[in-house]
Amino acid sequence: MPFLGSLQAQVGEKDTLPRRLTPAPEGVDVLRDITFATVNEQKIRLDLYRPKKASGTLPVVVWVHGGGWKNGSKDRCPAAWLAAHGFAVASINYRLTHEAQWPAQIDDCRAAVRWIRENAASFNLDADRIGAWGSSAGGHLVALLGTLDAPSMEKISSRVQAVCDWFGPTDLLTMPPNTISETRTEDDIAQSNGAKLLGATVRDVPALAKQASALHQVSADDPPFLIMHGEKDPGVPLSQSQRLHEKLLTAGARSELKVIANAGHGGKEFQTPESKQLVLEFFSKTLKD
């Protein structure tokens, strides 16, 4: 959607329920509830964090939240701190599985990137330097932003120049909740987050599951990746990140894998100064240098 000149045309009404909003870090302004797409009358919005003092246009990092594709919101933005280091951070919503099924989620992520590019000049953003960062289901989506081929009819590019994937599923075909085992029945699989995402179990729609898996979309022209995964993740096996990392390297793309010792599926180990420094250095090298 083109920029309309007045933010009032894009800023949504206040929600009736209390919202848990990530506050703007010191030295950072935030514009909330900017509509970047409208689908079937549903407004899809983002929050934009920018440093108050900036020289030149700002590289952008798109934050994509997790929550099993069924929960979560742009309102909580663990990436907001990056805006105090010379980046703009766009925390985006996307349609959840009770609202729409695949490929709606990646379509919305792409729409956000296109909106940023189209409106970059209005917000002092650099349209040529856009990265993506997400955790869990958000990690799954940003990995696909980095690996899926762009739609052939796309007039404004949705390609990103860097991806930070935090413990996202990369191969839906082998994710444990999607496969039968001694502890998982067919009924369990039918109720899994993956089945709700795809609209059917991966056994019923293997081609769709493959299309929705970054592992099967890798090519040599993919952007640099930083993949971070907890050593003891009980939800998304570490092998999901290891296999993507190895395939990116084999294809000739750049990838770094950092296994976080003793960490599970997210948690405080990902919020340490050391973890934040890894992310900051990665985006500085890929979007600033």
N, C-alpha and C positions, 0 to 999 in steps of 0.2 A: 504494500500500500504506500503510495507516495506520501512524502511529508506534506502536511496541509498548511504549514505556516504558523498555525496556532496549536500549541500543545493541548489546549482544551478540547480540541477535536479528537485527540487520541487518548486522553487520560480517562480511565474508567471511573464509574461511580464508587463511592466508598462501600465496602462490604458491610452487611448488617452484623456479621459475627466478628468478635474480636480476632485480630490477626497478630501473629507472632512475627514481627518484622525484624530483619537484620538491620541494626542501626548503621548509618554511614560512619566509617572510621574517621578519625580526626583528620581534617584537611581534605575531606571528600564530600561532594554533593551527590544526592541521589534523586533521580526522577523516577517516580513509581507509576506503574499501571499504564505504560505506553502500549497501545494496541499496534501489533505488527502484522496481524492477519485476522481475517474474519471468515469463518467457515460455517455455512448453514446458520448464519446469524449469531454464532458463538464467537465472541471476541477473545483472541489469544494475545496475551500481554507479556511484557518484559519490564524489568527495573534496570535502570542504567546508572551505574556508579562512575563518577569521574572526579579526578583530582581538581581541587579548586584553582590551583595554580599549575598551568601546563604551558610549555613552550612547544609550539608545533602541534601537528595532529597526533592523536593518541592511537597506539595499537590497541586492539580490542580482544578480550578473552570472553567467550560465551560460556556461562556456567549453566549446565544441564543437571537438574536435580535427580536423585534416585527415588526409590520407593516402590520397586517391583512393577513399574509402569502403571500402577493403580493408585498410588498415594504420592504426596509431596507437592511442593509449590515453589515458585520463584521467590516467595517471601523470605525463605531461609536461604541465605547465600553465603556459604563458607568461603567463597572466593573473593568476597568484598574487599578484604585486606590488600589485594593486589592493586586496587585503585590508588592506594597511598604510595605506590612505587612506579607511577608513570604509565599506568594502563587504564583504559576504560573497561569496565566489567558489565556485561549484559546478562542478567539472570533471567532465564526465560521459563515460561510455562509451555506445556504441550498437552495435547488431548490425552487423557488417561483412558484406561481400558474400558471403563464403564461408559465412556463418552464415544469412543471410536476404537477400531482395531487397526492393526498393521495394514498399510504403511503410514497411517495418520501421524504417528509419533515422529518418524524421521521426516515426513513432509513438513511438519511444524518447525522442526529444527532447521531445516533448509530454508524455510520461509523467513525465519529470524535472521539468518546470515544474509539472505538477499535484502531484507529490509535495512539491515545495518549498512550494507554497501550502497544501497540507493539513497539513503539519508545521511551518509557519512559527513558531508559538508555542513549540514545543519547542526551537527553535534560535535564538530571538531574531531572526527574520527578518521583513521587511516583505512580506507577501503581495501588496501592491498595487504594489510597485515591483520589478519583475524585468526585467532586460535580458539580451540574448544577444550573445555575441561568438564568432566562429569564423574560422578561416583555411582557404582552399582548399576542400576538401570540407566542412569545418566552416562556412566562409562560405556555401556553398550551402545548408546546412541552417538556419543562423540566419536567412538571408534568407527562407526559407520559413516559419520560425516567425513572422516578421513580416508575411507577406503571405497565406498560406493561410487560408481561412475555417476557423473552429473546427468540429470535428465536431458534428453536430446533437444527438447524444446525450450530449455532454460535460457532466458534472455539476459538475466543477471546471474552471475556465478554464485553457487552456494558452496564452493570449495573453500576449505580452510587451510591455513599455512602451518598449523601445528596442532597436535592433539595430546592432551594429558588424560589418560584413562586410569581411573582409580577403580580397581577390582570389578570391572564390568564383565558380564558374560560375553564371550566372543564366539561361541559355537553352541547355538540352541539345540542342535541335534544330539549333543553329548552332555548337556547340563543335567545333573542328577534328578531334579524335580520333574524332568520331562521324560524319564526313562523308567521302565518297570524294574523293580528289584525285590529282594526279600521283604523290604519294608514299605514298598510303594506299589499300590494296585493301579489298575486301569482307571478306577474312579478317582484316585489321588492325582493321577496325571491329568485327567480331564479338568480338575479344579486348580491346576498349577498356574502360576503367573504366566508362564510361557504359553499355555493353552488359551488363557484369557487375552493375551497379546495378539496371538495369531488367529483366534476364532476357532481353533481346532487343535488337537494334539499334534506334536511334531511327527508322529507316526502317520497321521492322516494327511499332513501337508508338508512333506519333507522338502519339496522345492521352495516353498515359501519360507520355511525355517532356515534353509541355506541362504536365501536371499537376504534374510534378516540377521545374518551372522557375519561379523567382520572377518573372521578367519577365512571365509570362502570368497572374499572380495578383494584380497590384497593384490597390489600391483606395484611395479617399480616406481611409479610416479606419485605414490602416496607421500604425504607430508611427514616430517619427523614426529615420532611418538615418544612420550615418556609414559611408561606403564608402571604403576605402583600397586602392590598387592600384599595383603597380610599373610604372613607365613602360616598362620593357623586359621585361615578363613573357613568357617563352617558352612557358609552359604554359597559362595562361588568358589569352586576349586582353584587353587593356585595354577593348576595346569591350563586353565582357560587363558590366563595371561602369558604363561610360558610359551604356549603353542603359537599365539599371535606374534609374540616377540620374535620367535625363531622364524616364522614364515615371512615377516617383514624383512628381516635380515637376508634371508635366502633370496627374496625378490629383488634385493638391492636398495631397499628403503632404509631410512635411519630409524633405529629404535634403541631405547635404553630401558631395561627392566630393573626395578628396585624392589626387592622383597623386604618387607618391613618385619623385622624380628619380633616374634611373640604377638603380633597383631592379629586380630580377627577380621570381621567384616566391617572395616572402618574402625572408629574409636579414637582414643586420645593419642595413640601412636602416630596417627596421621596429622595431628595438629601440633607436633613438636616444632621447635625452631629449625631443626635439621630437615624435617619433611618439607616445611614451607620454603626453606632455602633451595631445595632441589627444584621445586616448582618455579620459584622466582628465577633461578638461573636458566632453567629450560626455556621459559617464555621470553626472557631477556635475549638469549642467544638466537632464538628462532624468529622473534617478532621485532626486535630492536636492532640487532647487529647487522 
